[in-house]
Amino acid sequence: MKIDNIMIYNVYLSYWTLQSGLIKVIHRGVLLRAQITFLSAPPSELDFIPSQASSTVLQRTTAIMAATKQVFIGIIGAGGVGKAFIDQLQSLAARKPSPKLNLAYIATSRKALYNDDYSPVNLENVVETLGSSSKAPLALAQVVDYLSKAPAKTVLVDNTSSQDVAELYPLALSRGISIVTPNKKAFSGSYKLWQDIFSAAESSGARVYHESSVGAGLPVISTLKDLVETGDKVTKIEGVFSGTMSFLFNSFAPTEGQGGKWSEEVKKAKSLGYTEPDPRDDLNGLDVARKLTILARLAGIPVESPTSFPVQSLIPKELESVSSGDEFLEKLPAFDSQMEETKAAAEKAGKVVRFVGSIDAASKQVKVGLEQFDRSHPIAALKGSDNIISFYTERYGSNPLIVQGAGAGGDVTAMGVTADLIKVLSQIA
């Protein structure tokens, strides 16, 4: 009976005897046990010959082997997205027993859980257990070293927005550690980092997926990859890429009615949790620019960085240097007239204003900022904090392929991460 490169032999100890026993096999670092029964033929002497196991025994043993396949998981980040991902990981582990998912390492910036012998960290109540842990997190290079020595394939899940963690990806991938992440900085930073990441993955065979780096759980990246890899020619990508900006402009400049004052809508968005703690981190347009950088690169445009193309900031220059987000909100009403003028100009033309990003593949131009749209346009008709991304291609002609839906929130972002993990598991386990 052959399992991978392991041949199990039956030892015949007596004449026409029924041999039964507990066979132990080390398979990929895992101790397997199977109760096997063989009917022997009479050997001339004590010998080792291949067992003629019945098909039933073979099937049962193969099932045992399959059930013990395992993958080790390392998690960095247990904030909003991280907690939602852990909940989904627990559900995934319960629903799909193979491969067995072993949590080898989990850490925040201050605490960590892991075992030197790679015995799994208990997923149940792991966030609470992590919070009371006395262990400090390993240095990032040590995390790579630790995970790379695990007794089975390993996946690192980065639920942070850390540039330092992003810089670690090439090393991790080169050591055979696959990566799934919503971290935009890894894929929108320097073009060299982008090249190093995918070069390391190609060389080692490790996988890297980052669907949630654009559009949270929406299938934006996978759709673009499918278009490109099947030979379609992308001519233009346009859309609303920020849930924060979507909410703000759907409230400030609705297709029906007047909308509120700009400063009031920004305060409302912050109170509802749509903005960063400092709303300027949304209003500067850099978040959208990062997403456009990622999509442009996937479309074959070697954008150097998110600051290498025009990005319109909605922060009044006088408020760029104020000390805090609260001070910014306190002083913002004095500048409402600027945004009112922008809205009025669009209304005069029978249109509404929206904050969008666009990529023109032919001219290789990328830009982020305010644009006017007819009230009937799909971008103008968005509701709430929805995102919408339109892919114009040769195959789809004048009717773009549109991806639309919730583009923000911990649960939907984590869903994209979990879906990426499932893809990796199907390829490495």
C-alpha positions, 0 to 999 in steps of 0.5 A: 500500500503506497501513500505518497512516497511511503510503502507500508509492508506487512510482516508475516510471522506465522503460517496462514495467519490473520495479521492485525495491528496498529500501524504507525506512519509519520506523514509530513510531520504528523503521526498517523495511526490506522488499525489494519487487518491483512490475510497473509500467504505462507512465506518461506521465512520471516520476510517483508513483502508488500501487503495485499490490503483490501480496497476497503482498507486502502480507502479507509487509510487514505481517508485517515491520511486526508483527514490529517492534512494540516496547514498552520496559520499565523495572524498579525492584527486583531482589530476590527477586521482581525476580530471579524476574520477570527470569527470567520476562521473559527466557522471555517475550521468547524465546517471544513475539517480538512485540511486541519487549520492550526493557529500557530501564531497570533499577535497585536502590536503588544501581545502574542500567543504561540508555542515553541513546539507548534502545538496549536493555539486554541481558536476558542476565545482567542481574542480574549486569551490574547488580551491577557497574554504575557508574551510579547510579539516576536520581531517581524523577521522572527515571525517569518523564521518561526512560521517557516519552520512549522511542520506543514505549509503555512499561511500568514494573514496580515490584518494590519495596515502596517508598512513594516509588515508589508515590507516583510512580504518578500522575505516571507514568500521566499521562505515558502509562507503564503500570504493573504491580506487586506493591507493596501500598503504592500501593493500600492507602495513602491513599484520595487516592493510590488515586483519583489513580492510577486517575484518571491512568490513565483520563485518559491511557489508560495501564494499571495492574495489581496482581494480586500485591498480594494473594495473590501469583500467585493470581487474587484481584483479577481474580476480584473485579473480574470479579464486580463488573464483571459485576454480581454483588453481593459480600456478604462476603469472608473468608480467610487472606491471609498465607502467614506466618500460615497456616504459623504457625497450621497448625503451632501449632493443627493440626486433628489433633495438638497443635502446638508452642509459639508461640515455637518455631513463630515461630522455625521460620517465620523459619528457613524464610524465611516471615517478614520479617527481623523477625517483628513485621512479620508479627505486627502484622497490617498486611500483612493489613490492607493486602490487605483495604484493597485488596479493600474498595476494589475492592468499593466500600467507600472504606476510608481506610487500613489503620489505619482499621479493627480490626487485631489484633496478635499482638505482646505489648505488652512486646515492641513496642519491643525493638530487633531481631527477634533480641531479640524472638525471644529474649524471646518464649517468656515469652509463650507462655502467652497464645497457649496460652490462646487455642488451648485456648479454641478446642479446648474449643469443638471448633474451631481458631484462625486469623488471618483478614481479613473484609469485610462489604459490607452493614455496610461493616465490615473487620476483621483478627484471630483467629477460631475455625473448625470443624475441617472448615471450609475455612479450618481445613483449610489446609496449609502456607503456603496462602492461601484467599479466599472470595467470598460473593455473591448469585449464589453464594449460601451456597456461596462462590467460593473461591480457594486456593493458594500465597500467598507466594514469589518465583516465584509473586508474579513470575508474577502480575506477568508475567501482568499485563505480558502483559495490558498488552502485549495492550492497548497494543502 
